[in-house]
Amino acid sequence: MASRRVYLTYSDKTLTEPLIYQMGHKFAVVTNIRGATISKDIGLVALEVEGDEGEISDSLAWLESSGVKVEPIEKNVIE
């Protein structure tokens, strides 16, 4: 099983959408929110995603197509 850690940046347009929940149902991945900061204008989430590498890639591409900025976290930043 592969694992990736990413930062998600939500805009005010995507902030209220349950996208991490939806991602866990659309794709065979397990999500673990490692940290988050939310305001009325922006949301920043540190997310760990586990599963098959192809499913992880597809799920993160889906998040980006939904309007969320996805950036990799360097190893051991949030352990």
PyMOL Python script that loads the backbone (N, CA, C, O; Angstrom):
from pymol import cmd

cmd.read_pdbstr("""\
ATOM      1  N   MET A   1       0.838  -1.175   0.000  1.00  0.00           N
ATOM      2  CA  MET A   1       0.000   0.000   0.000  1.00  0.00           C
ATOM      3  C   MET A   1       0.886   1.243   0.000  1.00  0.00           C
ATOM      4  O   MET A   1       1.823   1.348   0.792  1.00  0.00           O
ATOM      5  N   ALA A   2       0.586   2.168  -0.883  1.00  0.00           N
ATOM      6  CA  ALA A   2       1.346   3.404  -0.998  1.00  0.00           C
ATOM      7  C   ALA A   2       0.722   4.476  -0.095  1.00  0.00           C
ATOM      8  O   ALA A   2      -0.427   4.362   0.333  1.00  0.00           O
ATOM      9  N   SER A   3       1.500   5.499   0.175  1.00  0.00           N
ATOM     10  CA  SER A   3       1.026   6.607   1.001  1.00  0.00           C
ATOM     11  C   SER A   3       1.622   7.901   0.468  1.00  0.00           C
ATOM     12  O   SER A   3       2.790   7.952   0.083  1.00  0.00           O
ATOM     13  N   ARG A   4       0.804   8.943   0.452  1.00  0.00           N
ATOM     14  CA  ARG A   4       1.279  10.273   0.054  1.00  0.00           C
ATOM     15  C   ARG A   4       0.719  11.301   1.009  1.00  0.00           C
ATOM     16  O   ARG A   4      -0.404  11.173   1.497  1.00  0.00           O
ATOM     17  N   ARG A   5       1.514  12.324   1.270  1.00  0.00           N
ATOM     18  CA  ARG A   5       1.072  13.443   2.088  1.00  0.00           C
ATOM     19  C   ARG A   5       1.060  14.698   1.229  1.00  0.00           C
ATOM     20  O   ARG A   5       2.010  14.990   0.503  1.00  0.00           O
ATOM     21  N   VAL A   6      -0.036  15.425   1.331  1.00  0.00           N
ATOM     22  CA  VAL A   6      -0.200  16.615   0.503  1.00  0.00           C
ATOM     23  C   VAL A   6      -0.830  17.745   1.321  1.00  0.00           C
ATOM     24  O   VAL A   6      -1.528  17.516   2.309  1.00  0.00           O
ATOM     25  N   TYR A   7      -0.558  18.968   0.873  1.00  0.00           N
ATOM     26  CA  TYR A   7      -1.276  20.128   1.369  1.00  0.00           C
ATOM     27  C   TYR A   7      -2.397  20.429   0.396  1.00  0.00           C
ATOM     28  O   TYR A   7      -2.184  20.447  -0.816  1.00  0.00           O
ATOM     29  N   LEU A   8      -3.587  20.665   0.917  1.00  0.00           N
ATOM     30  CA  LEU A   8      -4.726  21.067   0.107  1.00  0.00           C
ATOM     31  C   LEU A   8      -5.056  22.510   0.439  1.00  0.00           C
ATOM     32  O   LEU A   8      -5.122  22.882   1.611  1.00  0.00           O
ATOM     33  N   THR A   9      -5.265  23.323  -0.586  1.00  0.00           N
ATOM     34  CA  THR A   9      -5.679  24.707  -0.389  1.00  0.00           C
ATOM     35  C   THR A   9      -7.039  24.882  -1.025  1.00  0.00           C
ATOM     36  O   THR A   9      -7.201  24.760  -2.239  1.00  0.00           O
ATOM     37  N   TYR A  10      -8.018  25.174  -0.175  1.00  0.00           N
ATOM     38  CA  TYR A  10      -9.389  25.393  -0.618  1.00  0.00           C
ATOM     39  C   TYR A  10      -9.632  26.890  -0.769  1.00  0.00           C
ATOM     40  O   TYR A  10      -9.189  27.684   0.061  1.00  0.00           O
ATOM     41  N   SER A  11     -10.330  27.266  -1.817  1.00  0.00           N
ATOM     42  CA  SER A  11     -10.751  28.658  -1.979  1.00  0.00           C
ATOM     43  C   SER A  11     -12.106  28.836  -1.319  1.00  0.00           C
ATOM     44  O   SER A  11     -12.705  27.869  -0.849  1.00  0.00           O
ATOM     45  N   ASP A  12     -12.589  30.068  -1.284  1.00  0.00           N
ATOM     46  CA  ASP A  12     -13.913  30.307  -0.699  1.00  0.00           C
ATOM     47  C   ASP A  12     -15.019  29.575  -1.463  1.00  0.00           C
ATOM     48  O   ASP A  12     -16.084  29.313  -0.902  1.00  0.00           O
ATOM     49  N   LYS A  13     -14.782  29.246  -2.725  1.00  0.00           N
ATOM     50  CA  LYS A  13     -15.796  28.539  -3.531  1.00  0.00           C
ATOM     51  C   LYS A  13     -15.871  27.046  -3.212  1.00  0.00           C
ATOM     52  O   LYS A  13     -16.925  26.433  -3.379  1.00  0.00           O
ATOM     53  N   THR A  14     -14.768  26.457  -2.756  1.00  0.00           N
ATOM     54  CA  THR A  14     -14.743  25.019  -2.473  1.00  0.00           C
ATOM     55  C   THR A  14     -14.747  24.711  -0.979  1.00  0.00           C
ATOM     56  O   THR A  14     -14.820  23.546  -0.585  1.00  0.00           O
ATOM     57  N   LEU A  15     -14.670  25.733  -0.157  1.00  0.00           N
ATOM     58  CA  LEU A  15     -14.483  25.568   1.285  1.00  0.00           C
ATOM     59  C   LEU A  15     -15.583  24.766   1.969  1.00  0.00           C
ATOM     60  O   LEU A  15     -15.301  24.020   2.907  1.00  0.00           O
ATOM     61  N   THR A  16     -16.797  24.898   1.535  1.00  0.00           N
ATOM     62  CA  THR A  16     -17.904  24.220   2.222  1.00  0.00           C
ATOM     63  C   THR A  16     -18.272  22.868   1.594  1.00  0.00           C
ATOM     64  O   THR A  16     -19.196  22.200   2.059  1.00  0.00           O
ATOM     65  N   GLU A  17     -17.564  22.471   0.559  1.00  0.00           N
ATOM     66  CA  GLU A  17     -17.843  21.193  -0.097  1.00  0.00           C
ATOM     67  C   GLU A  17     -17.152  20.045   0.659  1.00  0.00           C
ATOM     68  O   GLU A  17     -15.993  20.194   1.046  1.00  0.00           O
ATOM     69  N   PRO A  18     -17.825  18.909   0.879  1.00  0.00           N
ATOM     70  CA  PRO A  18     -17.215  17.772   1.583  1.00  0.00           C
ATOM     71  C   PRO A  18     -16.340  16.929   0.648  1.00  0.00           C
ATOM     72  O   PRO A  18     -16.592  15.739   0.459  1.00  0.00           O
ATOM     73  N   LEU A  19     -15.322  17.548   0.073  1.00  0.00           N
ATOM     74  CA  LEU A  19     -14.543  16.894  -0.985  1.00  0.00           C
ATOM     75  C   LEU A  19     -13.696  15.729  -0.485  1.00  0.00           C
ATOM     76  O   LEU A  19     -13.552  14.736  -1.198  1.00  0.00           O
ATOM     77  N   ILE A  20     -13.136  15.818   0.706  1.00  0.00           N
ATOM     78  CA  ILE A  20     -12.338  14.698   1.227  1.00  0.00           C
ATOM     79  C   ILE A  20     -13.250  13.496   1.467  1.00  0.00           C
ATOM     80  O   ILE A  20     -12.875  12.362   1.171  1.00  0.00           O
ATOM     81  N   TYR A  21     -14.424  13.739   1.993  1.00  0.00           N
ATOM     82  CA  TYR A  21     -15.414  12.679   2.183  1.00  0.00           C
ATOM     83  C   TYR A  21     -15.769  12.043   0.833  1.00  0.00           C
ATOM     84  O   TYR A  21     -15.754  10.821   0.691  1.00  0.00           O
ATOM     85  N   GLN A  22     -16.084  12.877  -0.142  1.00  0.00           N
ATOM     86  CA  GLN A  22     -16.449  12.373  -1.463  1.00  0.00           C
ATOM     87  C   GLN A  22     -15.303  11.590  -2.096  1.00  0.00           C
ATOM     88  O   GLN A  22     -15.526  10.560  -2.732  1.00  0.00           O
ATOM     89  N   MET A  23     -14.070  12.083  -1.921  1.00  0.00           N
ATOM     90  CA  MET A  23     -12.907  11.407  -2.472  1.00  0.00           C
ATOM     91  C   MET A  23     -12.780   9.992  -1.906  1.00  0.00           C
ATOM     92  O   MET A  23     -12.455   9.057  -2.638  1.00  0.00           O
ATOM     93  N   GLY A  24     -13.038   9.831  -0.601  1.00  0.00           N
ATOM     94  CA  GLY A  24     -12.958   8.519   0.026  1.00  0.00           C
ATOM     95  C   GLY A  24     -14.025   7.549  -0.458  1.00  0.00           C
ATOM     96  O   GLY A  24     -13.866   6.335  -0.333  1.00  0.00           O
ATOM     97  N   HIS A  25     -15.111   8.078  -1.010  1.00  0.00           N
ATOM     98  CA  HIS A  25     -16.164   7.218  -1.535  1.00  0.00           C
ATOM     99  C   HIS A  25     -16.007   6.944  -3.035  1.00  0.00           C
ATOM    100  O   HIS A  25     -16.416   5.890  -3.521  1.00  0.00           O
ATOM    101  N   LYS A  26     -15.425   7.877  -3.752  1.00  0.00           N
ATOM    102  CA  LYS A  26     -15.245   7.712  -5.197  1.00  0.00           C
ATOM    103  C   LYS A  26     -14.038   6.841  -5.534  1.00  0.00           C
ATOM    104  O   LYS A  26     -14.012   6.175  -6.569  1.00  0.00           O
ATOM    105  N   PHE A  27     -13.034   6.853  -4.646  1.00  0.00           N
ATOM    106  CA  PHE A  27     -11.773   6.156  -4.911  1.00  0.00           C
ATOM    107  C   PHE A  27     -11.448   5.225  -3.755  1.00  0.00           C
ATOM    108  O   PHE A  27     -11.881   5.456  -2.626  1.00  0.00           O
ATOM    109  N   ALA A  28     -10.687   4.175  -4.033  1.00  0.00           N
ATOM    110  CA  ALA A  28     -10.293   3.208  -3.007  1.00  0.00           C
ATOM    111  C   ALA A  28      -9.065   3.737  -2.259  1.00  0.00           C
ATOM    112  O   ALA A  28      -7.967   3.194  -2.373  1.00  0.00           O
ATOM    113  N   VAL A  29      -9.282   4.809  -1.495  1.00  0.00           N
ATOM    114  CA  VAL A  29      -8.212   5.411  -0.705  1.00  0.00           C
ATOM    115  C   VAL A  29      -8.704   5.635   0.720  1.00  0.00           C
ATOM    116  O   VAL A  29      -9.901   5.766   0.974  1.00  0.00           O
ATOM    117  N   VAL A  30      -7.751   5.674   1.633  1.00  0.00           N
ATOM    118  CA  VAL A  30      -8.027   6.004   3.027  1.00  0.00           C
ATOM    119  C   VAL A  30      -7.411   7.375   3.277  1.00  0.00           C
ATOM    120  O   VAL A  30      -6.237   7.597   2.982  1.00  0.00           O
ATOM    121  N   THR A  31      -8.207   8.293   3.823  1.00  0.00           N
ATOM    122  CA  THR A  31      -7.722   9.649   4.072  1.00  0.00           C
ATOM    123  C   THR A  31      -7.543   9.870   5.569  1.00  0.00           C
ATOM    124  O   THR A  31      -8.303   9.349   6.385  1.00  0.00           O
ATOM    125  N   ASN A  32      -6.530  10.647   5.909  1.00  0.00           N
ATOM    126  CA  ASN A  32      -6.245  10.977   7.297  1.00  0.00           C
ATOM    127  C   ASN A  32      -5.852  12.450   7.343  1.00  0.00           C
ATOM    128  O   ASN A  32      -4.786  12.828   6.858  1.00  0.00           O
ATOM    129  N   ILE A  33      -6.713  13.278   7.926  1.00  0.00           N
ATOM    130  CA  ILE A  33      -6.404  14.705   8.051  1.00  0.00           C
ATOM    131  C   ILE A  33      -5.400  14.862   9.182  1.00  0.00           C
ATOM    132  O   ILE A  33      -5.692  14.524  10.329  1.00  0.00           O
ATOM    133  N   ARG A  34      -4.222  15.374   8.860  1.00  0.00           N
ATOM    134  CA  ARG A  34      -3.140  15.520   9.832  1.00  0.00           C
ATOM    135  C   ARG A  34      -3.112  16.899  10.464  1.00  0.00           C
ATOM    136  O   ARG A  34      -2.514  17.087  11.523  1.00  0.00           O
ATOM    137  N   GLY A  35      -3.753  17.867   9.822  1.00  0.00           N
ATOM    138  CA  GLY A  35      -3.833  19.216  10.357  1.00  0.00           C
ATOM    139  C   GLY A  35      -4.673  20.070   9.428  1.00  0.00           C
ATOM    140  O   GLY A  35      -4.779  19.792   8.234  1.00  0.00           O
ATOM    141  N   ALA A  36      -5.274  21.119   9.993  1.00  0.00           N
ATOM    142  CA  ALA A  36      -6.100  21.992   9.160  1.00  0.00           C
ATOM    143  C   ALA A  36      -6.231  23.361   9.805  1.00  0.00           C
ATOM    144  O   ALA A  36      -6.248  23.499  11.029  1.00  0.00           O
ATOM    145  N   THR A  37      -6.322  24.366   8.947  1.00  0.00           N
ATOM    146  CA  THR A  37      -6.613  25.737   9.352  1.00  0.00           C
ATOM    147  C   THR A  37      -7.679  26.237   8.395  1.00  0.00           C
ATOM    148  O   THR A  37      -7.489  26.238   7.179  1.00  0.00           O
ATOM    149  N   ILE A  38      -8.795  26.660   8.953  1.00  0.00           N
ATOM    150  CA  ILE A  38      -9.920  27.079   8.137  1.00  0.00           C
ATOM    151  C   ILE A  38     -10.346  28.483   8.556  1.00  0.00           C
ATOM    152  O   ILE A  38     -10.461  28.775   9.746  1.00  0.00           O
ATOM    153  N   SER A  39     -10.578  29.346   7.574  1.00  0.00           N
ATOM    154  CA  SER A  39     -11.177  30.658   7.829  1.00  0.00           C
ATOM    155  C   SER A  39     -12.358  30.797   6.883  1.00  0.00           C
ATOM    156  O   SER A  39     -12.684  29.850   6.167  1.00  0.00           O
ATOM    157  N   LYS A  40     -12.993  31.930   6.865  1.00  0.00           N
ATOM    158  CA  LYS A  40     -14.145  32.090   5.976  1.00  0.00           C
ATOM    159  C   LYS A  40     -13.731  32.227   4.511  1.00  0.00           C
ATOM    160  O   LYS A  40     -14.568  32.069   3.622  1.00  0.00           O
ATOM    161  N   ASP A  41     -12.454  32.520   4.243  1.00  0.00           N
ATOM    162  CA  ASP A  41     -11.986  32.749   2.878  1.00  0.00           C
ATOM    163  C   ASP A  41     -11.105  31.653   2.304  1.00  0.00           C
ATOM    164  O   ASP A  41     -11.015  31.504   1.086  1.00  0.00           O
ATOM    165  N   ILE A  42     -10.451  30.881   3.171  1.00  0.00           N
ATOM    166  CA  ILE A  42      -9.481  29.896   2.688  1.00  0.00           C
ATOM    167  C   ILE A  42      -9.386  28.728   3.666  1.00  0.00           C
ATOM    168  O   ILE A  42      -9.612  28.884   4.866  1.00  0.00           O
ATOM    169  N   GLY A  43      -9.055  27.580   3.141  1.00  0.00           N
ATOM    170  CA  GLY A  43      -8.834  26.403   3.979  1.00  0.00           C
ATOM    171  C   GLY A  43      -7.527  25.743   3.594  1.00  0.00           C
ATOM    172  O   GLY A  43      -7.251  25.550   2.410  1.00  0.00           O
ATOM    173  N   LEU A  44      -6.721  25.396   4.582  1.00  0.00           N
ATOM    174  CA  LEU A  44      -5.458  24.699   4.370  1.00  0.00           C
ATOM    175  C   LEU A  44      -5.521  23.392   5.137  1.00  0.00           C
ATOM    176  O   LEU A  44      -5.762  23.386   6.344  1.00  0.00           O
ATOM    177  N   VAL A  45      -5.301  22.274   4.433  1.00  0.00           N
ATOM    178  CA  VAL A  45      -5.407  20.959   5.055  1.00  0.00           C
ATOM    179  C   VAL A  45      -4.155  20.157   4.732  1.00  0.00           C
ATOM    180  O   VAL A  45      -3.726  20.097   3.580  1.00  0.00           O
ATOM    181  N   ALA A  46      -3.565  19.536   5.764  1.00  0.00           N
ATOM    182  CA  ALA A  46      -2.490  18.568   5.564  1.00  0.00           C
ATOM    183  C   ALA A  46      -3.162  17.204   5.561  1.00  0.00           C
ATOM    184  O   ALA A  46      -3.754  16.797   6.561  1.00  0.00           O
ATOM    185  N   LEU A  47      -3.070  16.498   4.441  1.00  0.00           N
ATOM    186  CA  LEU A  47      -3.799  15.245   4.260  1.00  0.00           C
ATOM    187  C   LEU A  47      -2.850  14.118   3.901  1.00  0.00           C
ATOM    188  O   LEU A  47      -1.965  14.276   3.059  1.00  0.00           O
ATOM    189  N   GLU A  48      -3.047  12.970   4.554  1.00  0.00           N
ATOM    190  CA  GLU A  48      -2.337  11.749   4.195  1.00  0.00           C
ATOM    191  C   GLU A  48      -3.329  10.855   3.455  1.00  0.00           C
ATOM    192  O   GLU A  48      -4.455  10.655   3.910  1.00  0.00           O
ATOM    193  N   VAL A  49      -2.906  10.325   2.319  1.00  0.00           N
ATOM    194  CA  VAL A  49      -3.762   9.463   1.505  1.00  0.00           C
ATOM    195  C   VAL A  49      -3.045   8.130   1.311  1.00  0.00           C
ATOM    196  O   VAL A  49      -1.889   8.093   0.889  1.00  0.00           O
ATOM    197  N   GLU A  50      -3.737   7.038   1.622  1.00  0.00           N
ATOM    198  CA  GLU A  50      -3.165   5.696   1.472  1.00  0.00           C
ATOM    199  C   GLU A  50      -4.012   4.881   0.512  1.00  0.00           C
ATOM    200  O   GLU A  50      -5.229   5.048   0.438  1.00  0.00           O
ATOM    201  N   GLY A  51      -3.346   3.992  -0.224  1.00  0.00           N
ATOM    202  CA  GLY A  51      -4.031   3.105  -1.147  1.00  0.00           C
ATOM    203  C   GLY A  51      -3.112   2.722  -2.285  1.00  0.00           C
ATOM    204  O   GLY A  51      -1.902   2.932  -2.214  1.00  0.00           O
ATOM    205  N   ASP A  52      -3.683   2.165  -3.326  1.00  0.00           N
ATOM    206  CA  ASP A  52      -2.943   1.846  -4.540  1.00  0.00           C
ATOM    207  C   ASP A  52      -2.453   3.151  -5.169  1.00  0.00           C
ATOM    208  O   ASP A  52      -3.184   4.141  -5.185  1.00  0.00           O
ATOM    209  N   GLU A  53      -1.238   3.159  -5.680  1.00  0.00           N
ATOM    210  CA  GLU A  53      -0.660   4.394  -6.240  1.00  0.00           C
ATOM    211  C   GLU A  53      -1.533   5.005  -7.328  1.00  0.00           C
ATOM    212  O   GLU A  53      -1.665   6.226  -7.400  1.00  0.00           O
ATOM    213  N   GLY A  54      -2.125   4.176  -8.168  1.00  0.00           N
ATOM    214  CA  GLY A  54      -3.002   4.676  -9.220  1.00  0.00           C
ATOM    215  C   GLY A  54      -4.243   5.350  -8.652  1.00  0.00           C
ATOM    216  O   GLY A  54      -4.665   6.396  -9.146  1.00  0.00           O
ATOM    217  N   GLU A  55      -4.829   4.753  -7.614  1.00  0.00           N
ATOM    218  CA  GLU A  55      -6.008   5.342  -6.970  1.00  0.00           C
ATOM    219  C   GLU A  55      -5.660   6.662  -6.294  1.00  0.00           C
ATOM    220  O   GLU A  55      -6.435   7.617  -6.345  1.00  0.00           O
ATOM    221  N   ILE A  56      -4.495   6.712  -5.662  1.00  0.00           N
ATOM    222  CA  ILE A  56      -4.059   7.961  -5.023  1.00  0.00           C
ATOM    223  C   ILE A  56      -3.920   9.050  -6.078  1.00  0.00           C
ATOM    224  O   ILE A  56      -4.445  10.151  -5.908  1.00  0.00           O
ATOM    225  N   SER A  57      -3.221   8.751  -7.160  1.00  0.00           N
ATOM    226  CA  SER A  57      -3.026   9.739  -8.237  1.00  0.00           C
ATOM    227  C   SER A  57      -4.356  10.204  -8.812  1.00  0.00           C
ATOM    228  O   SER A  57      -4.563  11.399  -9.021  1.00  0.00           O
ATOM    229  N   ASP A  58      -5.258   9.258  -9.068  1.00  0.00           N
ATOM    230  CA  ASP A  58      -6.570   9.610  -9.619  1.00  0.00           C
ATOM    231  C   ASP A  58      -7.377  10.458  -8.641  1.00  0.00           C
ATOM    232  O   ASP A  58      -8.048  11.407  -9.045  1.00  0.00           O
ATOM    233  N   SER A  59      -7.312  10.117  -7.357  1.00  0.00           N
ATOM    234  CA  SER A  59      -8.084  10.867  -6.364  1.00  0.00           C
ATOM    235  C   SER A  59      -7.563  12.294  -6.213  1.00  0.00           C
ATOM    236  O   SER A  59      -8.352  13.228  -6.067  1.00  0.00           O
ATOM    237  N   LEU A  60      -6.255  12.469  -6.246  1.00  0.00           N
ATOM    238  CA  LEU A  60      -5.686  13.813  -6.126  1.00  0.00           C
ATOM    239  C   LEU A  60      -5.954  14.640  -7.386  1.00  0.00           C
ATOM    240  O   LEU A  60      -6.174  15.848  -7.303  1.00  0.00           O
ATOM    241  N   ALA A  61      -5.937  13.992  -8.543  1.00  0.00           N
ATOM    242  CA  ALA A  61      -6.287  14.690  -9.787  1.00  0.00           C
ATOM    243  C   ALA A  61      -7.753  15.117  -9.743  1.00  0.00           C
ATOM    244  O   ALA A  61      -8.100  16.198 -10.219  1.00  0.00           O
ATOM    245  N   TRP A  62      -8.603  14.279  -9.181  1.00  0.00           N
ATOM    246  CA  TRP A  62     -10.019  14.627  -9.039  1.00  0.00           C
ATOM    247  C   TRP A  62     -10.191  15.835  -8.122  1.00  0.00           C
ATOM    248  O   TRP A  62     -10.990  16.728  -8.406  1.00  0.00           O
ATOM    249  N   LEU A  63      -9.435  15.860  -7.014  1.00  0.00           N
ATOM    250  CA  LEU A  63      -9.498  17.029  -6.121  1.00  0.00           C
ATOM    251  C   LEU A  63      -9.112  18.297  -6.865  1.00  0.00           C
ATOM    252  O   LEU A  63      -9.785  19.321  -6.747  1.00  0.00           O
ATOM    253  N   GLU A  64      -8.028  18.230  -7.634  1.00  0.00           N
ATOM    254  CA  GLU A  64      -7.594  19.406  -8.399  1.00  0.00           C
ATOM    255  C   GLU A  64      -8.652  19.830  -9.402  1.00  0.00           C
ATOM    256  O   GLU A  64      -8.896  21.024  -9.579  1.00  0.00           O
ATOM    257  N   SER A  65      -9.282  18.869 -10.057  1.00  0.00           N
ATOM    258  CA  SER A  65     -10.329  19.218 -11.026  1.00  0.00           C
ATOM    259  C   SER A  65     -11.563  19.800 -10.335  1.00  0.00           C
ATOM    260  O   SER A  65     -12.392  20.450 -10.971  1.00  0.00           O
ATOM    261  N   SER A  66     -11.674  19.561  -9.032  1.00  0.00           N
ATOM    262  CA  SER A  66     -12.781  20.111  -8.250  1.00  0.00           C
ATOM    263  C   SER A  66     -12.478  21.503  -7.712  1.00  0.00           C
ATOM    264  O   SER A  66     -13.317  22.111  -7.047  1.00  0.00           O
ATOM    265  N   GLY A  67     -11.268  22.014  -8.002  1.00  0.00           N
ATOM    266  CA  GLY A  67     -10.926  23.373  -7.601  1.00  0.00           C
ATOM    267  C   GLY A  67     -10.044  23.501  -6.382  1.00  0.00           C
ATOM    268  O   GLY A  67      -9.889  24.599  -5.847  1.00  0.00           O
ATOM    269  N   VAL A  68      -9.454  22.393  -5.925  1.00  0.00           N
ATOM    270  CA  VAL A  68      -8.568  22.412  -4.763  1.00  0.00           C
ATOM    271  C   VAL A  68      -7.123  22.352  -5.260  1.00  0.00           C
ATOM    272  O   VAL A  68      -6.791  21.538  -6.121  1.00  0.00           O
ATOM    273  N   LYS A  69      -6.266  23.221  -4.711  1.00  0.00           N
ATOM    274  CA  LYS A  69      -4.842  23.178  -5.057  1.00  0.00           C
ATOM    275  C   LYS A  69      -4.188  22.071  -4.229  1.00  0.00           C
ATOM    276  O   LYS A  69      -4.362  22.015  -3.012  1.00  0.00           O
ATOM    277  N   VAL A  70      -3.433  21.190  -4.895  1.00  0.00           N
ATOM    278  CA  VAL A  70      -2.795  20.048  -4.242  1.00  0.00           C
ATOM    279  C   VAL A  70      -1.281  20.187  -4.393  1.00  0.00           C
ATOM    280  O   VAL A  70      -0.767  20.298  -5.506  1.00  0.00           O
ATOM    281  N   GLU A  71      -0.568  20.180  -3.251  1.00  0.00           N
ATOM    282  CA  GLU A  71       0.891  20.295  -3.266  1.00  0.00           C
ATOM    283  C   GLU A  71       1.493  19.212  -2.379  1.00  0.00           C
ATOM    284  O   GLU A  71       0.969  18.947  -1.297  1.00  0.00           O
ATOM    285  N   PRO A  72       2.582  18.579  -2.813  1.00  0.00           N
ATOM    286  CA  PRO A  72       3.197  17.525  -1.988  1.00  0.00           C
ATOM    287  C   PRO A  72       3.825  18.103  -0.717  1.00  0.00           C
ATOM    288  O   PRO A  72       4.306  19.236  -0.702  1.00  0.00           O
ATOM    289  N   ILE A  73       3.808  17.298   0.340  1.00  0.00           N
ATOM    290  CA  ILE A  73       4.506  17.631   1.586  1.00  0.00           C
ATOM    291  C   ILE A  73       5.784  16.839   1.589  1.00  0.00           C
ATOM    292  O   ILE A  73       5.783  15.645   1.288  1.00  0.00           O
ATOM    293  N   GLU A  74       6.862  17.483   1.921  1.00  0.00           N
ATOM    294  CA  GLU A  74       8.140  16.775   2.037  1.00  0.00           C
ATOM    295  C   GLU A  74       8.053  15.780   3.191  1.00  0.00           C
ATOM    296  O   GLU A  74       7.309  16.005   4.145  1.00  0.00           O
ATOM    297  N   LYS A  75       8.790  14.708   3.115  1.00  0.00           N
ATOM    298  CA  LYS A  75       8.737  13.664   4.143  1.00  0.00           C
ATOM    299  C   LYS A  75       9.053  14.196   5.533  1.00  0.00           C
ATOM    300  O   LYS A  75       9.866  15.103   5.708  1.00  0.00           O
ATOM    301  N   ASN A  76       8.377  13.597   6.523  1.00  0.00           N
ATOM    302  CA  ASN A  76       8.583  13.848   7.939  1.00  0.00           C
ATOM    303  C   ASN A  76       8.224  15.248   8.426  1.00  0.00           C
ATOM    304  O   ASN A  76       8.618  15.634   9.527  1.00  0.00           O
ATOM    305  N   VAL A  77       7.493  16.007   7.635  1.00  0.00           N
ATOM    306  CA  VAL A  77       7.123  17.350   8.040  1.00  0.00           C
ATOM    307  C   VAL A  77       6.051  17.319   9.127  1.00  0.00           C
ATOM    308  O   VAL A  77       6.073  18.146  10.039  1.00  0.00           O
ATOM    309  N   ILE A  78       5.114  16.373   9.040  1.00  0.00           N
ATOM    310  CA  ILE A  78       4.011  16.376  10.005  1.00  0.00           C
ATOM    311  C   ILE A  78       3.923  15.076  10.811  1.00  0.00           C
ATOM    312  O   ILE A  78       2.820  14.630  11.128  1.00  0.00           O
ATOM    313  N   GLU A  79       5.014  14.486  11.135  1.00  0.00           N
ATOM    314  CA  GLU A  79       4.977  13.232  11.903  1.00  0.00           C
ATOM    315  C   GLU A  79       4.931  13.534  13.371  1.00  0.00           C
ATOM    316  O   GLU A  79       4.896  12.614  14.189  1.00  0.00           O
TER     317      GLU A  79
END
""", "prot")
cmd.dss("prot")
cmd.show_as("cartoon", "prot")
cmd.util.cbc("prot")
cmd.orient("prot")
